[in-house]
Amino acid sequence: MKRLHRLILRMLPGPFFGWLGLLMFLLVMQFLIRYLPDLACKGLPPGVIVELIAYNLAYMVVLAVPMSVLLAALMTFGRLAETNAYAVIKNAGISLPQLLWPAALIALMLTGGMWYFNNEVLPEANFRARNLWQDIRRKQPGFELQAGVFYDGLKGYSILVQHIPPGSNELEDVIVYDYTEGARRRTVVKAAHGRIIPAPSGTSVDLVLEDGEMHRLLEAPSMVDEDRYEWLAFERHRLRLDLSDFVFERSDPNDGFRSDRTMRTAEMIRHVDSLEQTLAAQRRTLMTLSLRLAADSLLAAERDAEPLLPRHRDALVVTNPASFVLAGLDEVQYEQVYASAMQQARNSRAEIDNTRRSLQWAAQRADRYRVEIHKKYSIAVACLIFMLIGAPLGLSIRRGGLGTVGALAVGIFLFYWITLVQGEKLADRGLLTPWVGMWAANIVMALVGLWLLLYVTLDLHATPPLRRRLFGKDDA
């Protein structure tokens, strides 16, 4: 038995780490294909791009580890079935649960590791990745002139260069439209030659133009005055272009608001407790407002009296006992008292509506935190469940190769992930309780795994019906 357990322990790590590396590679490639073109045009330092990828590796690990467990279990136990080793083991009186427990122990250790990772590493990585994304989005694309194309990336300037010799800062046939002094003082600068000289600080460049002329149109401040046109020829003219918007600046990585995806479990529990206290206080407020409004007859007065006034006011005075209080008032005073009462009723109703909306928001916010807490645990437990599914399923496949194994694993994981995501959405909307939304996928997959374990252990595919197997008698 111990030798079999050691065999299982030797066979599992290879497929697990092999599939983990392959899945991580595919996820990184997907990330680069999606975001690298936008990142490259920003002119970011390579270290920033590497840092961004490193932070996003965290969510990739969350996806790759459970699927690698499933693939490793399918391949390991499928190899036992393909070589008929499991048939020999079964004939020796060793059941699948006895053979499975070392692999289950490894899956349990991975479950604990993933729970720690989801609770400690993933929130911090998400937080830093979000802050870095915000810094990247604030940065303007790099300053780069292209021959024959207007460059409008600098505020107040539009630059056209007809020819740029490769590998140099020299420019030929340069036209600069200068709007920095406003639309009424437009300037056009033309030069036969030019060159770009970067400043040591990196926040500006000097555009040195040679053998050119400057045209400036000064529009008149009023209709009475005439516009003025200026022309100036020059041998050398220098323009300093501000590139401060193109410099990548890092914000404090510890600053910023933390959402539910960037919090640890303990932090979310504190927020849930605070929201529960807020909910209790708002429920008491709502109860007080409702009782006060129910005791008042103003809403009934608004409903009953408003269609009747002013044509049938005499009938209202006779039939409504509350109107005897107003019997001594003239028409103007009556209207004032009535309008004041209606305004007070509307204010009370608006206050109740606002309190209800606040209650709904706080309840939804608390549910979002609860959903994220359950999600951290449910994804971690998926490692154990996928081992429970993969082992009997691998023994049932027997043959098929990597294609069959990969297709099965992808199908199972997609079903699990789609169920998990949809459960999360329904729980966030309050249509499901948080634990049901986040554990439904695990419960379904665990039941499938238990059925597969029973199916393979009892060898149901080659035996009479389950009823005969369990009760030892044939159908009548």
C-alpha positions as CSV (number, residue, x, y, z in Angstrom):
1,M,0.0,0.0,0.0
2,K,2.8,2.4,0.9
3,R,4.5,1.7,-2.4
4,L,1.3,2.5,-4.2
5,H,0.9,5.8,-2.3
6,R,4.5,6.7,-3.1
7,L,3.8,5.9,-6.8
8,I,0.9,8.3,-6.8
9,L,2.9,11.0,-5.0
10,R,5.6,10.6,-7.7
11,M,3.2,10.7,-10.6
12,L,1.2,13.7,-9.7
13,P,3.7,16.6,-9.5
14,G,5.0,16.3,-13.1
15,P,1.6,16.8,-14.8
16,F,0.5,19.4,-12.3
17,F,3.5,21.7,-12.7
18,G,3.6,21.0,-16.5
19,W,0.0,22.0,-17.0
20,L,0.4,24.9,-14.5
21,G,3.3,26.3,-16.5
22,L,1.4,25.9,-19.8
23,L,-1.7,27.5,-18.5
24,M,0.2,30.4,-17.0
25,F,2.0,30.9,-20.3
26,L,-1.3,31.0,-22.2
27,L,-2.8,33.4,-19.7
28,V,0.2,35.7,-19.9
29,M,0.1,35.6,-23.7
30,Q,-3.6,36.5,-23.6
31,F,-2.8,39.4,-21.4
32,L,0.0,40.7,-23.6
33,I,-2.1,40.3,-26.8
34,R,-4.9,42.3,-25.2
35,Y,-2.9,45.1,-23.5
36,L,0.6,45.3,-24.9
37,P,-0.2,47.4,-28.0
38,D,-1.8,50.1,-25.8
39,L,1.1,49.9,-23.3
40,A,3.8,50.1,-26.0
41,C,2.4,53.4,-27.4
42,K,2.6,55.0,-24.0
43,G,6.4,54.8,-24.1
44,L,6.5,53.2,-20.6
45,P,9.8,51.9,-19.1
46,P,10.1,48.1,-19.5
47,G,10.2,47.7,-15.7
48,V,6.7,49.2,-15.4
49,I,5.3,46.7,-17.9
50,V,7.0,43.8,-16.2
51,E,5.7,45.0,-12.8
52,L,2.1,45.2,-14.2
53,I,2.4,41.7,-15.6
54,A,3.7,40.5,-12.2
55,Y,0.7,42.0,-10.4
56,N,-1.7,40.4,-12.8
57,L,-0.1,37.0,-12.4
58,A,-2.1,36.7,-9.1
59,Y,-5.5,36.3,-10.8
60,M,-3.9,34.0,-13.4
61,V,-2.8,31.7,-10.5
62,V,-6.3,31.6,-9.2
63,L,-7.5,30.3,-12.6
64,A,-4.6,28.0,-13.4
65,V,-4.1,26.1,-10.1
66,P,-7.6,24.4,-9.9
67,M,-7.5,23.5,-13.6
68,S,-4.0,22.1,-13.2
69,V,-5.2,19.9,-10.4
70,L,-8.0,18.6,-12.6
71,L,-5.7,17.9,-15.5
72,A,-3.0,16.3,-13.3
73,A,-5.6,14.0,-11.7
74,L,-7.0,13.0,-15.1
75,M,-3.6,12.2,-16.5
76,T,-2.2,10.4,-13.5
77,F,-5.1,8.1,-12.9
78,G,-5.8,7.8,-16.7
79,R,-2.2,6.5,-17.0
80,L,-3.0,3.9,-14.3
81,A,-6.0,2.7,-16.2
82,E,-4.2,2.8,-19.6
83,T,-1.4,0.5,-18.4
84,N,-3.9,-1.8,-16.6
85,A,-2.1,-1.0,-13.3
86,Y,-5.5,-0.1,-11.8
87,A,-6.9,-3.5,-12.7
88,V,-4.1,-5.2,-10.9
89,I,-4.5,-2.9,-7.9
90,K,-8.3,-3.5,-7.8
91,N,-7.8,-7.3,-8.1
92,A,-5.5,-7.0,-5.1
93,G,-8.5,-5.8,-3.0
94,I,-7.4,-2.1,-2.9
95,S,-10.4,0.3,-3.6
96,L,-10.2,3.6,-5.2
97,P,-10.8,5.6,-1.9
98,Q,-7.8,3.8,-0.4
99,L,-5.7,4.6,-3.5
100,L,-6.9,8.2,-3.7
101,W,-6.2,9.5,-0.2
102,P,-2.5,10.6,-0.8
103,A,-3.7,12.6,-3.8
104,A,-6.6,14.0,-1.8
105,L,-4.1,15.0,0.9
106,I,-2.1,16.9,-1.7
107,A,-5.3,18.6,-3.0
108,L,-6.1,19.5,0.6
109,M,-2.7,21.1,1.0
110,L,-3.2,23.0,-2.2
111,T,-6.6,24.1,-0.9
112,G,-5.0,25.6,2.2
113,G,-2.4,27.3,0.1
114,M,-4.9,28.7,-2.3
115,W,-7.0,30.0,0.6
116,Y,-4.0,31.9,2.0
117,F,-3.1,33.1,-1.5
118,N,-6.7,34.3,-2.2
119,N,-6.9,36.0,1.2
120,E,-3.4,37.6,1.4
121,V,-1.7,37.8,-1.9
122,L,-4.5,38.3,-4.4
123,P,-6.1,41.4,-2.8
124,E,-2.8,43.2,-2.5
125,A,-1.9,42.3,-6.1
126,N,-5.3,43.5,-7.3
127,F,-4.9,46.8,-5.4
128,R,-1.4,47.5,-6.7
129,A,-2.4,46.5,-10.3
130,R,-5.4,48.9,-10.2
131,N,-3.2,51.8,-8.9
132,L,-0.6,51.1,-11.6
133,W,-3.3,51.0,-14.3
134,Q,-4.5,54.4,-13.2
135,D,-1.0,55.8,-13.3
136,I,-0.6,54.4,-16.8
137,R,-3.9,55.8,-18.1
138,R,-2.9,59.3,-16.9
139,K,0.2,59.2,-19.0
140,Q,0.0,60.6,-22.5
141,P,1.4,58.6,-25.4
142,G,5.1,59.2,-26.1
143,F,6.2,62.2,-28.2
144,E,7.0,60.8,-31.6
145,L,6.9,62.6,-35.0
146,Q,6.2,60.7,-38.2
147,A,7.0,61.9,-41.7
148,G,4.0,63.2,-43.5
149,V,1.6,63.0,-40.6
150,F,0.3,65.8,-38.4
151,Y,1.2,65.4,-34.7
152,D,-1.4,66.9,-32.4
153,G,-0.3,65.3,-29.1
154,L,1.1,68.6,-27.7
155,K,-1.4,71.0,-26.3
156,G,-1.4,74.2,-28.4
157,Y,0.7,72.8,-31.2
158,S,0.2,70.9,-34.5
159,I,3.4,69.8,-36.2
160,L,4.0,68.4,-39.7
161,V,7.4,67.1,-40.8
162,Q,7.7,66.0,-44.5
163,H,10.9,64.0,-44.1
164,I,12.8,62.5,-41.1
165,P,16.2,60.8,-41.9
166,P,16.3,57.4,-40.3
167,G,18.2,57.1,-37.0
168,S,18.6,60.8,-36.4
169,N,16.9,63.8,-34.7
170,E,17.1,65.9,-37.9
171,L,14.0,67.1,-39.6
172,E,13.3,68.5,-43.0
173,D,10.4,70.7,-44.3
174,V,8.9,71.5,-40.9
175,I,5.6,73.3,-40.4
176,V,4.5,74.2,-36.9
177,Y,1.0,75.6,-36.1
178,D,1.2,77.5,-32.8
179,Y,-2.1,78.1,-30.8
180,T,-0.6,78.6,-27.4
181,E,-1.5,82.3,-27.3
182,G,-5.1,81.7,-28.2
183,A,-7.2,81.5,-31.3
184,R,-6.8,85.2,-32.0
185,R,-3.0,85.0,-32.1
186,R,-2.3,82.1,-34.4
187,T,1.2,81.5,-35.6
188,V,2.5,79.4,-38.4
189,V,6.2,78.6,-38.5
190,K,7.9,77.1,-41.6
191,A,11.5,75.9,-41.8
192,A,13.6,74.1,-44.2
193,H,15.5,72.2,-41.5
194,G,15.2,71.4,-37.8
195,R,16.3,69.1,-35.1
196,I,15.1,67.9,-31.7
197,I,17.3,68.4,-28.7
198,P,16.0,66.6,-25.5
199,A,16.3,68.5,-22.2
200,P,18.3,66.7,-19.5
201,S,15.3,66.7,-17.2
202,G,13.2,64.7,-19.7
203,T,10.2,67.0,-19.2
204,S,10.8,69.1,-22.3
205,V,12.5,69.1,-25.7
206,D,13.8,72.0,-27.8
207,L,12.7,72.1,-31.4
208,V,15.4,74.1,-33.2
209,L,14.3,75.4,-36.6
210,E,16.7,76.8,-39.3
211,D,16.1,78.8,-42.5
212,G,12.5,79.6,-42.1
213,E,9.8,82.2,-41.7
214,M,7.1,83.0,-39.2
215,H,3.5,84.1,-40.1
216,R,1.3,85.5,-37.4
217,L,-2.3,86.7,-37.7
218,L,-3.5,89.0,-35.0
219,E,-7.2,89.4,-35.1
220,A,-8.7,92.7,-34.2
221,P,-10.3,92.9,-30.8
222,S,-13.3,94.7,-32.3
223,M,-15.1,95.0,-35.6
224,V,-13.9,98.6,-35.9
225,D,-10.2,97.7,-35.9
226,E,-8.4,95.8,-38.7
227,D,-6.7,92.5,-38.4
228,R,-2.9,92.6,-38.4
229,Y,-0.6,90.3,-40.2
230,E,3.1,89.8,-39.2
231,W,5.8,88.1,-41.2
232,L,9.3,87.3,-40.0
233,A,12.2,85.5,-41.6
234,F,14.8,83.8,-39.4
235,E,18.0,81.8,-39.6
236,R,17.5,80.0,-36.3
237,H,14.4,79.8,-34.1
238,R,14.0,77.7,-30.9
239,L,10.7,76.4,-29.6
240,R,10.6,74.7,-26.1
241,L,7.9,72.0,-26.0
242,D,6.6,71.0,-22.6
243,L,6.5,67.2,-22.2
244,S,5.5,67.0,-18.6
245,D,2.3,65.2,-19.6
246,F,4.4,62.5,-21.3
247,V,6.5,61.7,-18.2
248,F,5.3,58.6,-16.3
249,E,4.7,59.5,-12.6
250,R,4.0,56.9,-10.0
251,S,1.5,57.6,-7.2
252,D,1.8,56.2,-3.7
253,P,1.0,52.5,-4.0
254,N,-0.6,52.6,-0.6
255,D,-3.1,55.3,-1.5
256,G,-6.5,54.8,-2.9
257,F,-9.9,53.3,-2.1
258,R,-10.0,49.5,-1.5
259,S,-12.9,47.7,-3.1
260,D,-14.1,44.3,-2.1
261,R,-11.7,42.7,-4.6
262,T,-8.7,44.4,-2.9
263,M,-9.6,43.6,0.7
264,R,-8.6,40.7,3.0
265,T,-11.2,38.7,4.7
266,A,-10.7,40.4,8.1
267,E,-11.1,43.8,6.5
268,M,-14.3,42.8,4.7
269,I,-15.7,41.3,7.9
270,R,-15.2,44.6,9.7
271,H,-17.0,46.4,6.9
272,V,-19.9,44.0,7.1
273,D,-20.1,44.5,10.8
274,S,-20.2,48.3,10.3
275,L,-22.8,48.0,7.6
276,E,-24.9,45.8,9.9
277,Q,-24.9,48.5,12.6
278,T,-25.9,51.0,9.9
279,L,-28.7,48.8,8.7
280,A,-30.0,48.3,12.3
281,A,-30.0,52.1,12.9
282,Q,-31.7,52.8,9.6
283,R,-34.4,50.1,10.3
284,R,-35.2,51.8,13.6
285,T,-35.4,55.1,11.8
286,L,-37.7,53.7,9.1
287,M,-39.9,52.1,11.8
288,T,-40.1,55.5,13.6
289,L,-41.0,57.4,10.4
290,S,-43.6,54.8,9.4
291,L,-45.3,54.9,12.7
292,R,-45.3,58.7,12.7
293,L,-46.7,58.8,9.2
294,A,-49.3,56.1,9.9
295,A,-50.6,58.0,12.9
296,D,-51.1,61.1,10.8
297,S,-54.1,61.4,8.5
298,L,-52.4,63.8,6.1
299,L,-51.8,61.1,3.5
300,A,-55.5,60.2,3.6
301,A,-56.4,63.9,3.4
302,E,-54.2,64.3,0.4
303,R,-55.8,61.3,-1.3
304,D,-59.4,62.1,-0.4
305,A,-59.5,65.9,-0.4
306,E,-57.3,66.9,-3.3
307,P,-59.7,65.7,-6.0
308,L,-62.6,67.4,-4.3
309,L,-61.1,70.8,-3.7
310,P,-62.1,73.5,-4.3
311,R,-65.5,72.6,-5.9
312,H,-66.8,70.4,-3.1
313,R,-65.1,71.8,0.0
314,D,-68.4,72.3,1.9
315,A,-69.1,68.6,1.6
316,L,-65.6,67.8,2.8
317,V,-66.1,70.0,5.8
318,V,-69.2,68.2,6.8
319,T,-68.1,64.6,6.3
320,N,-64.5,64.8,7.5
321,P,-64.4,65.2,11.3
322,A,-60.8,66.6,11.2
323,S,-62.1,69.6,9.3
324,F,-64.0,70.9,12.3
325,V,-60.6,72.2,13.5
326,L,-60.5,74.4,10.5
327,A,-64.0,75.7,10.8
328,G,-63.0,79.2,12.0
329,L,-60.5,79.8,9.2
330,D,-61.2,81.8,6.1
331,E,-60.5,80.5,2.6
332,V,-56.9,81.9,2.4
333,Q,-56.0,80.5,5.8
334,Y,-57.5,77.2,5.0
335,E,-55.5,76.9,1.8
336,Q,-52.3,77.8,3.7
337,V,-52.9,75.3,6.4
338,Y,-53.8,72.6,3.9
339,A,-50.7,73.4,1.7
340,S,-48.4,73.2,4.8
341,A,-49.9,69.9,5.8
342,M,-49.4,68.5,2.3
343,Q,-45.8,69.7,2.2
344,Q,-45.1,68.1,5.6
345,A,-46.6,64.8,4.3
346,R,-44.5,64.9,1.2
347,N,-41.4,65.6,3.2
348,S,-42.1,62.6,5.5
349,R,-42.7,60.4,2.5
350,A,-39.5,61.5,0.8
351,E,-37.6,60.9,4.0
352,I,-39.0,57.3,4.2
353,D,-38.1,56.7,0.5
354,N,-34.5,58.0,1.1
355,T,-34.2,55.8,4.2
356,R,-35.4,52.8,2.2
357,R,-32.9,53.5,-0.6
358,S,-30.1,53.8,2.0
359,L,-31.2,50.5,3.5
360,Q,-31.1,48.8,0.1
361,W,-27.7,50.2,-0.7
362,A,-26.2,49.1,2.6
363,A,-27.7,45.6,2.3
364,Q,-26.3,45.2,-1.3
365,R,-22.9,46.5,-0.2
366,A,-22.8,44.0,2.7
367,D,-23.8,41.2,0.4
368,R,-21.0,42.1,-2.0
369,Y,-18.5,41.8,0.8
370,R,-20.0,38.5,1.9
371,V,-19.9,37.2,-1.7
372,E,-16.2,38.0,-2.0
373,I,-15.5,36.3,1.4
374,H,-17.3,33.1,0.3
375,K,-15.6,33.3,-3.1
376,K,-12.1,33.2,-1.6
377,Y,-13.0,29.9,0.2
378,S,-15.0,28.3,-2.6
379,I,-12.3,28.7,-5.3
380,A,-9.7,27.3,-2.8
381,V,-12.0,24.2,-2.1
382,A,-12.3,23.7,-5.9
383,C,-8.8,22.1,-5.8
384,L,-10.1,19.3,-3.6
385,I,-13.3,18.9,-5.6
386,F,-11.4,18.7,-8.9
387,M,-9.1,16.0,-7.5
388,L,-12.3,14.1,-6.5
389,I,-13.6,14.4,-10.0
390,G,-10.4,13.9,-11.9
391,A,-9.3,10.6,-10.3
392,P,-12.4,8.5,-11.1
393,L,-12.9,10.2,-14.4
394,G,-9.3,9.5,-15.5
395,L,-9.8,5.8,-14.6
396,S,-13.0,5.8,-16.7
397,I,-11.3,7.3,-19.8
398,R,-8.6,4.7,-20.1
399,R,-7.5,5.9,-23.5
400,G,-7.8,9.1,-25.4
401,G,-4.5,11.0,-25.0
402,L,-4.0,14.6,-24.2
403,G,-6.7,15.8,-26.5
404,T,-9.4,13.9,-24.7
405,V,-8.0,14.9,-21.3
406,G,-7.7,18.6,-22.3
407,A,-11.2,18.7,-23.7
408,L,-12.8,17.1,-20.6
409,A,-10.9,19.4,-18.3
410,V,-11.8,22.6,-20.3
411,G,-15.5,21.5,-20.4
412,I,-15.6,20.8,-16.7
413,F,-13.8,23.9,-15.7
414,L,-15.9,26.2,-18.0
415,F,-19.1,24.7,-16.5
416,Y,-17.7,25.4,-13.0
417,W,-16.5,28.9,-13.7
418,I,-19.7,30.0,-15.6
419,T,-21.8,28.6,-12.7
420,L,-19.6,30.5,-10.2
421,V,-19.7,33.8,-12.1
422,Q,-23.4,33.6,-12.6
423,G,-23.9,32.8,-8.9
424,E,-21.8,35.8,-8.0
425,K,-23.9,38.1,-10.2
426,L,-27.2,36.8,-8.8
427,A,-25.9,37.1,-5.2
428,D,-24.6,40.7,-5.9
429,R,-28.1,41.6,-7.0
430,G,-29.7,40.0,-3.9
431,L,-31.5,37.3,-5.9
432,L,-29.5,34.6,-4.0
433,T,-27.9,34.5,-0.6
434,P,-24.1,35.0,-0.8
435,W,-23.3,31.5,0.3
436,V,-25.7,29.8,-2.1
437,G,-24.4,31.9,-5.0
438,M,-20.8,31.1,-4.3
439,W,-21.1,27.5,-3.2
440,A,-23.6,26.2,-5.7
441,A,-21.0,25.4,-8.2
442,N,-18.9,23.6,-5.6
443,I,-21.9,21.6,-4.4
444,V,-22.8,20.5,-7.9
445,M,-19.3,19.5,-8.8
446,A,-18.8,17.7,-5.4
447,L,-22.0,15.6,-6.1
448,V,-20.7,14.8,-9.6
449,G,-17.4,13.8,-8.0
450,L,-19.0,11.6,-5.4
451,W,-21.1,9.9,-8.1
452,L,-18.0,9.2,-10.2
453,L,-16.2,7.9,-7.2
454,L,-19.1,5.5,-6.5
455,Y,-19.4,4.6,-10.2
456,V,-15.7,3.6,-10.5
457,T,-15.4,2.0,-7.0
458,L,-18.4,-0.3,-7.5
459,D,-17.5,-0.8,-11.2
460,L,-21.1,0.0,-12.1
461,H,-20.4,0.2,-15.9
462,A,-19.7,-3.6,-15.9
463,T,-22.1,-4.9,-13.2
464,P,-25.9,-5.3,-12.9
465,P,-28.0,-2.4,-11.9
466,L,-27.2,-0.6,-8.7
467,R,-30.2,-2.0,-6.9
468,R,-28.9,-5.5,-7.5
469,R,-25.4,-4.5,-6.5
470,L,-26.6,-3.0,-3.2
471,F,-29.3,-5.4,-2.2
472,G,-28.0,-8.6,-3.7
473,K,-31.2,-9.7,-5.6
474,D,-32.5,-9.6,-9.1
475,D,-35.6,-7.9,-10.4
476,A,-38.8,-10.0,-10.2
